[in-house]
Amino acid sequence: MLRRLLFLLGLKLFLFGNLWADFQVFAPCSQTSTLWIVKAHTGKQKFELKVIKKVNLGFKGRVITKHPHKPLLYVISTRGEEGRVPGAVIFLNEDGSYKSHKGIHFKDDACFLSLDKEGKHLLGISYGSGRLNVYPLDSDGIPGDAISTINEGMNKAHCVLLPPDGKNLYIPYVKNNLALLQYSYDGDSGKISPLEPKNANPPEGTGPRHMAYHPTLPMVYFSNEQGVGLSVYHRQANGQLKVKQDINILPQGMSKIGLSASDLLITPDGKFLFAGLRGHKQNFDHISRYRVLEDGRAEFLGLTKAEKIPWGLTLSPNGKYLMVSATLGSSLNAYRILPGGNLQEVDSLAWDTGISDLITR
């Protein structure tokens, strides 16, 4: 009897224990040159957001990412002189609290930063120039000079993110430079080589912007910036992407003018996708919700009302909460992810206008 009770208690802790694990949100603001640090208290009775610290970075940081293993964050500006783009490495204590930061310089600005799973390289893609850079990390996680740079001669690139096996890179371009370029990637050397054909040729009018990989299936998902929906691609054995779905989520007859999709996330279990929908010139700011089917295709579930211009999205470390930055709404908004994929807003916090990127630890 005692053994059964202990088993049930352990099962309960496994299933629900992490639901109430506190975490922190980190978000740089380019307008105030600060790094916001917010604690999310996830108690059984109440979810609460509270500002812990605002760090003066000394430069207009806007994009942030984290090291997969070390207590480090990386921040970069979206503007700057080539070779002298300001950035910083943020050092955290083991409990995730802020310790210190060190200013560094990057070769190019970046609208998106990411790391490989091994923590060997930091990758950045520039929207303004379209250039892709790979920076080696030393044993302390500090970036060195770029060892690989890809320049396709066109701008409006938006995302760089490695798949679970780390063997390919896919770079989406939006608007008039619509493209989805494909490369092989050597995680040891940081070398990038184009696939043939190089362009996966996304459907006209889609504008793949941000991406997410299924954790176990060879499927890649893109938020469609201009298409205002979701596109689903199958990643074939040779690394090439083949489009499987182009999902339009707007009500029939509704104009796309003044609307665009933003960030995209998939839950760690691969069951749900969430994307931002920005109502630049329409009062139509939402989070779009999708269920991932057994074959990896996606099913549109519906829209959850959001504050003005939901730009950046991130998940809590346990994958139970969705955090959204409303750029013009000047707020951080927290949602609990319900079992069926619905979102329940649990708290919001006012912060600087213009914050677009955020991560949790």
C-alpha positions in Angstrom: 0.0 0.0 0.0 2.8 2.4 1.0 4.7 1.6 -2.2 1.6 2.4 -4.3 1.1 5.7 -2.5 4.7 6.6 -3.1 4.4 5.7 -6.8 1.2 7.8 -7.2 2.9 10.7 -5.4 5.9 10.4 -7.7 3.7 10.3 -10.7 1.8 13.4 -9.6 5.1 15.3 -9.0 6.3 14.2 -12.5 3.1 15.3 -14.2 2.3 18.5 -12.3 5.3 19.4 -10.1 7.0 21.6 -12.7 3.7 23.5 -13.3 4.5 25.7 -10.3 8.3 26.1 -11.0 9.2 29.9 -10.9 11.2 31.3 -13.7 12.6 34.6 -15.0 12.0 36.5 -18.2 14.8 38.5 -19.9 14.0 41.2 -22.5 16.2 43.9 -24.0 14.8 47.3 -24.9 16.5 49.3 -27.7 14.7 52.5 -26.9 16.0 52.7 -23.3 19.2 50.5 -23.7 18.1 48.4 -20.8 17.6 44.7 -20.0 14.4 43.9 -18.2 14.4 41.0 -15.8 11.0 39.8 -14.6 10.2 37.0 -12.2 7.3 34.8 -12.9 5.9 33.3 -9.7 3.8 30.3 -10.6 2.1 29.5 -7.3 -0.9 27.1 -7.0 -3.2 30.0 -6.2 -1.9 32.8 -8.3 0.5 33.4 -11.2 2.3 36.7 -10.8 4.8 38.8 -12.8 7.2 41.1 -10.9 10.0 43.3 -12.1 13.3 42.2 -10.4 15.9 44.4 -12.1 16.5 46.7 -15.0 20.1 46.6 -16.2 21.7 49.4 -18.1 23.4 47.7 -21.1 24.9 50.9 -22.5 23.7 50.2 -26.1 20.5 49.7 -28.0 20.1 45.9 -27.6 17.0 44.4 -29.1 17.6 40.6 -29.8 18.3 38.0 -27.2 19.1 34.3 -26.9 20.5 31.9 -24.3 23.2 29.3 -24.1 21.8 25.7 -24.0 23.9 24.7 -21.0 25.8 27.6 -19.4 24.1 30.4 -17.4 24.7 32.9 -20.3 22.6 35.1 -22.4 23.5 37.0 -25.6 22.1 40.4 -26.7 22.7 42.2 -29.9 21.7 45.4 -31.6 19.7 45.5 -34.9 21.9 48.4 -36.0 25.6 49.3 -36.1 28.7 49.7 -38.1 30.0 46.6 -39.8 32.5 44.9 -37.5 31.5 47.1 -34.6 27.9 46.1 -33.9 27.4 46.4 -30.2 26.3 43.4 -28.1 26.8 41.8 -24.7 27.2 38.5 -22.9 25.0 38.4 -19.8 26.4 36.3 -17.0 23.8 34.7 -14.6 24.1 33.1 -11.3 23.3 29.4 -11.0 19.8 30.3 -9.8 19.2 32.3 -13.0 19.6 35.8 -11.4 21.7 38.5 -13.0 25.4 38.5 -12.1 27.1 40.8 -14.6 27.5 41.5 -18.3 30.4 42.1 -20.7 30.2 44.3 -23.8 31.3 42.8 -27.1 31.2 43.6 -30.8 29.7 41.5 -33.7 30.5 41.6 -37.4 26.9 42.4 -38.4 23.7 43.4 -36.7 21.1 40.6 -36.3 17.3 40.3 -36.1 17.7 36.7 -34.8 20.3 34.8 -32.7 20.5 31.1 -32.0 23.0 28.5 -30.8 23.7 24.9 -31.7 22.8 22.3 -29.1 26.4 21.7 -28.2 27.0 25.4 -27.5 29.9 25.5 -29.9 28.7 28.3 -32.2 26.4 31.4 -32.1 24.6 32.2 -35.3 23.1 35.5 -36.3 21.1 36.7 -39.3 20.7 40.4 -40.4 17.4 41.7 -41.7 19.1 44.8 -43.2 21.9 43.1 -45.1 20.7 39.5 -45.2 24.1 38.3 -44.1 24.5 35.2 -42.0 27.4 34.9 -39.5 28.7 32.0 -37.4 30.7 32.9 -34.3 32.7 30.3 -32.4 32.3 30.2 -28.7 35.3 29.7 -26.4 35.2 27.4 -23.3 33.6 30.3 -21.3 30.9 30.8 -24.0 32.4 34.1 -25.3 32.0 34.7 -29.1 35.0 35.1 -31.2 35.3 36.6 -34.7 33.0 35.1 -37.3 34.3 32.0 -39.0 31.6 31.7 -41.6 29.7 34.5 -43.4 27.1 33.9 -46.1 26.1 36.9 -48.2 23.3 36.2 -50.8 23.2 39.9 -51.8 19.6 40.5 -50.6 18.0 41.7 -47.4 14.9 40.9 -45.4 16.2 37.6 -44.0 14.4 36.8 -40.7 15.5 33.7 -38.8 18.3 31.2 -38.3 17.6 28.1 -36.3 19.2 24.6 -36.4 17.1 21.5 -36.5 17.3 18.8 -33.8 20.1 16.9 -35.7 22.0 20.1 -36.5 22.7 19.2 -40.1 21.0 22.0 -42.0 20.2 25.7 -42.0 17.1 27.2 -43.6 17.0 31.0 -44.0 13.6 32.6 -44.8 13.3 35.9 -46.7 10.1 38.0 -46.7 8.3 40.5 -48.8 9.8 41.3 -52.2 12.8 39.0 -51.6 10.5 36.0 -50.9 12.8 32.9 -50.6 13.6 30.0 -48.4 17.3 29.2 -48.8 18.7 25.8 -47.8 22.2 24.9 -46.6 24.1 22.0 -45.1 25.8 22.8 -41.8 29.0 21.3 -40.2 28.6 21.7 -36.5 32.3 21.0 -35.8 33.8 23.6 -38.2 30.8 26.0 -38.6 31.1 25.6 -42.3 27.9 26.3 -44.4 27.4 25.0 -47.9 24.4 25.6 -50.2 22.1 22.7 -51.2 21.1 22.1 -54.8 18.6 23.5 -55.4 19.3 26.3 -52.9 15.8 27.8 -52.8 12.8 25.7 -51.6 10.6 28.2 -53.4 7.9 29.0 -50.9 4.4 29.7 -52.3 3.9 33.2 -53.6 2.6 35.6 -51.0 3.5 33.5 -47.9 6.6 35.2 -46.6 8.0 32.6 -44.2 9.4 34.5 -41.2 10.1 32.5 -38.1 10.4 28.8 -37.8 9.9 25.9 -35.4 11.0 22.2 -35.7 9.0 19.2 -34.6 11.0 17.5 -31.8 10.7 14.0 -33.3 9.2 14.2 -36.9 11.1 15.7 -39.9 8.7 18.6 -40.1 9.4 22.4 -40.2 6.9 25.1 -39.5 7.0 28.7 -40.6 4.8 31.7 -39.6 3.8 33.4 -42.8 4.5 37.1 -42.4 2.6 38.2 -45.5 0.3 35.1 -45.8 -0.8 35.7 -42.2 -0.9 32.0 -41.4 1.3 28.9 -41.2 3.2 26.9 -43.7 4.3 23.3 -43.1 7.3 21.7 -44.8 8.6 18.1 -44.8 12.4 17.9 -44.3 13.6 15.2 -46.6 16.6 12.9 -46.1 18.8 15.0 -48.3 17.9 18.2 -46.3 15.6 19.6 -48.9 12.3 21.1 -47.8 9.0 20.2 -49.5 5.9 22.2 -48.7 3.0 20.2 -47.3 0.6 22.9 -46.1 -0.1 26.6 -46.6 -2.8 27.5 -44.0 -4.7 30.8 -44.2 -6.3 31.7 -40.9 -8.2 34.9 -41.6 -12.0 35.0 -41.8 -13.2 34.7 -45.3 -13.1 38.0 -47.2 -10.9 39.7 -44.6 -8.1 41.8 -46.0 -4.5 41.1 -45.2 -3.5 44.7 -45.6 -1.9 46.0 -42.5 -1.6 42.6 -40.9 1.5 40.4 -40.5 2.6 37.3 -38.6 5.5 37.5 -36.2 7.1 34.9 -33.9 6.4 31.1 -33.9 6.8 28.5 -31.2 6.1 24.8 -30.8 5.6 23.2 -27.4 8.3 20.7 -26.2 6.0 17.8 -26.7 5.3 18.8 -30.3 1.5 19.0 -29.7 0.8 22.7 -30.3 2.1 25.7 -32.2 1.5 29.4 -31.4 2.2 32.4 -33.6 1.8 36.2 -33.2 -0.6 38.1 -35.5 0.1 41.8 -35.6 -2.6 44.3 -36.5 -0.4 47.2 -37.7 -3.2 49.0 -39.5 -6.2 47.0 -38.3 -7.5 46.3 -34.8 -6.7 42.6 -35.1 -3.9 41.6 -32.7 -4.0 37.9 -31.8 -2.2 34.7 -31.0 -3.0 32.0 -33.5 -3.2 28.5 -32.2 -2.6 25.2 -34.0 -2.7 21.5 -33.1 0.0 19.3 -34.5 -1.5 16.1 -36.0 0.2 12.6 -35.8 1.7 13.0 -39.3 3.2 16.4 -38.4 0.6 18.4 -40.3 -1.1 21.3 -38.5 -4.7 22.1 -37.8 -5.8 25.6 -37.0 -7.5 25.9 -33.7 -8.4 29.5 -33.4 -7.3 33.0 -32.3 -6.7 34.4 -28.8 -7.0 38.1 -28.4 -3.7 39.8 -27.7 -2.4 43.3 -26.7 -1.2 45.6 -29.5 1.4 44.1 -31.8 2.3 40.7 -30.2 5.9 40.5 -31.5 8.0 38.2 -29.4 6.9 34.8 -28.0 8.7 32.5 -25.7 7.7 29.5 -23.5 8.4 29.0 -19.8 11.2 26.5 -19.2 8.6 23.8 -18.4 6.6 24.5 -21.5 3.4 25.2 -19.5 3.1 29.0 -20.1 3.4 31.2 -23.2 4.9 34.7 -22.7 4.2 37.4 -25.2 5.7 40.8 -25.7 3.2 43.5 -27.0 5.5 46.0 -28.7 3.1 48.9 -28.9 0.9 47.7 -26.0 4.0 48.1 -23.8 3.2 44.9 -21.9 4.4 41.4 -21.1 1.5 39.0 -21.1 1.5 35.5 -19.7 -0.9 32.7 -20.8 -1.3 29.2 -19.3 -1.4 26.6 -22.1 -4.5 24.5 -21.5 -4.7 20.7 -22.3 -6.6 21.3 -25.6 -4.3 24.1 -26.8 -6.4 27.0 -25.7 -4.7 29.9 -23.9 -5.8 31.4 -20.6 -4.3 34.8 -19.7 -3.0 34.7 -16.1 -1.2 38.0 -15.7 0.3 41.0 -17.5 2.9 43.6 -16.7 3.6 47.1 -18.1 7.1 47.6 -19.5 8.9 49.7 -22.1 7.3 50.4 -25.5 9.3 48.7 -28.3 10.4 45.5 -26.6 10.2 42.8 -29.2 12.3 39.9 -28.1 12.4 37.9 -24.9 13.6 34.6 -23.4 13.0 32.6 -20.2 15.3 30.8 -17.8 
